[in-house]
Amino acid sequence: MSLLSKGKTAKPGEEFIRAEAAARFLLKQTKLRPKIAVVLGSGLGAFADEFASAVRIPYAKIPNFPRSTAIGHAGQLVIGKVDGIEVAAMQGRVHLYEGYSVKDVAFPIRVFAGMGVKAVILTNAAGGIKKEFTQGRLVVLSDHINLQGVNPLSGPNDENFGARFPDMSRAYDKRFRELTLAEGRRLGIALGEGVYAALAGPSYETPAEIRYLKTIGADLVGMSTVPEVIAARHSGIRVLGISCVTNAAAGILDQPLDHNEVLQTAERVKGQFIALLRAVIPDVASAL
Ligand code: HPA
């Protein structure tokens, strides 16, 4: 009996078979059976360096897994324990702007579904559009706007993953958001809450695009996360999204954007971000 198709009757498609092969491979590397997965964005990979009883598997060794090329992304999957809780963490993700298809970008989430993961915590670096979302601010995502022009669910639907038309009206789990905001208060970290707009990149936005995004209700802008959220919701995986505002979005301040600034801010806030993740993981585990 296959891992993903337990109780399912539809004939699995190619993507499903590829994800299942990767999930099987990963479960063979460890006795741990994580219910929570974390995707660590730019500069945040260090969190998984602290896992106990960890196995570290380079993406290149995982069957069918995409490899990340972006600077600041280590490109390995770590399965280990955080305060006794079994967690799978991606140190780096792949992005559309690297030339990957949206299905490749979402593929790791398909693999997590195959491993039995029930919750994903997606982190990223983002530009701040809302005035209060200044450099270094951590923001819990309440919703998103997909402006990437693509959707990982395009094409024939595989019922083994989920329904043809998944509901996205509660994509970012309310309970997880409340728990995270409470941990922020406890830790003295001033968290915001906001709507993330995803663009394809890799060029940063123009000031006119940022004015447009503000008008349509975006508080943050980035180039990731949304395909993963869509794939997760397709499979009934609950989602928590947290952005680190690494810079004011284009035109908000009178200065050009620079990827080094993004990395430097992520590095500066890393300690806080890791403290928050560490605090939130047990809460998420007990809410499952
Ligand atoms: N725009 C898009 N993506 C980003 C930004 C930004 O300003 N900062 C970090 N990722």
Residues whose N, C-alpha, C, O or C-beta is under 5 A from the ligand:
A	BS01	HPA	A125 A126 G127 Y204 V221 G222 M223 T246 A248 A249 V262
